Amino acid sequence: MTGGPDASCDSGGIKMVVGLGNPGAEYVGTRHNAGFDVVDSVARHLGVEIKKRKFGGLFCRCGLDDKTLILLKPQRYMNRSGHVLATAAGFYRLSPADILVVTDDMAIEPGRIRVRAKGSSGGHNGLGDIIARLGGNEFARVRVGIGRSPRQDATGYVLARPDDKEKQQLAEAVETAREAVICWVKEGAEATMNKFNARNE
């Protein structure tokens, strides 16, 4: 590959993993930042740091087997994630099949994950903005379960930090999601769904 580490090029062996969350210290450790937590876990596993500012997000480019891997954490708040993702995808000329989004999901109980090759937003503002910006929903996603609370409204719940029991469940889910992300890069969406969805039934 020529033109330096950040040169625009045909996608070829490039894959992009985008973790969704909200920037700022006040949101660290909240349920809504599960996507950030997973991408950070992937970076630690690969021995890299996501610290360069590019495309309106925190960015890292590294290698995984024979693939070039882009790790991206949008820094324009959840409901504007699509602009950041679409800008990076355009720069690298990526197709939807080259993109994986990692996000929290209230419809899945804590400790579980779900992998999908495509799908609707399910009411998630970050996914909704990405679908609108890309003009379609045919990108893979790993959804990390955070459950829901009968005592709290949805906004208050997702922006709060989990209690100790749930924190352990989410930590385990983040590890599993990291494995799923790496599997997706190496083997694709279908193989990842087959491996990880059955164990989370």
N, C-alpha and C positions, 0 to 999 in steps of 0.2 A: 504494500500500500504506500503510495507516495503522497507528497504534499504536506507532511507534518501530521502530528497527532490529532489536530482538529480540522483538517481539511475536509471540505465537502466532497463527497464521492458517492458512487453507486453503492447501494446498501450491501450487496454481496453477502458477506458473512457477518454483518453488523446486526446486533439485537439490542433493543432498548427496554430497560425496566424502569418504570416510573412509580415511585412511592408517593401516595397522597397524604397530605397532612396540612397543618397550619404552621406558619413560621412564627418564631418568637418563643422566648423562655417560658411565657405563661402557658403555652400549649404542650410543652414537653411532658411526656408521660400520660397524656390524656388518651381516652379511647379512640378519638377521631384521628390520632396520629399513628395508628397501627401501621399504615403504609410506610411512613418514614422509618419506623422501627425495623421493619422487615428489610428495607433496602440498606439501612445501616448495618444490619446483621450480615447481609450478603457482602458488603464492603469489608467488614472485619474478617470474614471467612477468606476473602481473596487477598487480604493484606493491603488494602488500599483505603484512601480517605475521600469522601465526597465533600470537597471544600472549594473547588473552583467555581466562580460565579459565571454562568453562561445561560443564555436563552431565558433569563428571568427565573433561574433556579440554581440550586447547588448541583454540581455536575462532576462526574468522573468518567474517564474512558480507560478501560483496561482490557485484559485478555482473559478468556476462559476457553480452554482447549484450543480449537482452531477458530473460535469466534472472537470478534471484537464486541465488547459489551459496554454499552452506555448505561450508567446509573444516574438517575435524575430525581431531584426532590424540588418540585415547584415551590417558589417562595412568594406567590401572589395570592395566598389564601385559597381555601378549598374550592370555592365556586368560580375561581378563575384559573384553575389548573389546566384547562384545555388550551389556552393561549400558549402557555409554556411548552406543553407537550407538542402541539402542532408546529411551533417554531422549530423545535429540535428535530422533529420528524421530517420537516421540509428541508432542513439543512443537510441531513444525512440521506435524503431521498428514500425514506423508509416506507414500506407498505404496512397496512394494519397487521399483517401476519408477523411482522418484525417487532411488534410492540406488546409488552405485557404491563398491565397496570395493577398495582397492589393497593388494596383499600380495606377499610373496616366495613363491617356489615352487621346491622342490628338484627337481621332476620336469621342469623346463625348464632348458636349459643357459644359462649366463651370457651376457648380451648379447641375449637374446630375451625377448619378452613374448607374452602370450596374453590375448585378451579373450573373456569369456563373458557371456551374458545371464543365466545362472543355473547352478546345479550343486552338487555335493556339496562337502564341506570338503576332500576329498583328504587327510585326516589332519592338516590345519592347525588348530592349537588356536584361533587367533583366528577363523577362518571357522566352526569348529564351534560356538563360543560365540555368534556372531552368529546362526547358523541356529537354535540352540536358543532364543535370546531373541526372535527375530522369529517363530518358529513356522513357518518355511519358508525355502526357498533361492532364491527367485525375485527376487534382486537381482543387478545386474551386478557383475562384478569384472574388474580388470586384474591379471594375475599376472606378476610380474617374476622371470625365471629367475635362480636362484643356483646351480643344479647341486647335486651332492653329492660327497662324498669317500669313497673306499673305505678310507681310513685313519682316519677320525674318526667317532664316533657322531653321530647327527643333531643332538642338542642342542648338543654342543660345536661342531659345524660351523656351525650357523646363528647362534650367539652369538659367533663369531669374526669378525675383520675379513679381508677378501680380500687376496690379495697384489697387487702392482702391476699385473700383467697383467689379473687379474680385476677389479680396481678400475676400470680403464679400460673394460672390457666392461660393468660394471654402470652406470658413469656414462652410457654411451651408451644403455643400456636405460632408465635413468631419464628421459633426454630424450625417448625414443620414447614411453614411458608417459605423460609429461606431455602430449605431443601427442594421445595416445589419450584421455586424460581430457577434454581440451578438446573433442575431436571428439564424445565421448559427450554432453557438456553441450549442444552445439549441434545435433547430428544424431541422437542416440539410439544404442542398443546395436547394432542390426543394421548400420547404416552403419559404425560403428566397427569391428565384427568384419570386415566386408568389406574395409575399408581396411588394417587393421593385421595381421590374422592371415595373410593371403597373403604379406606381405613377411617374415614370421617362420617360414615353413615350412622 
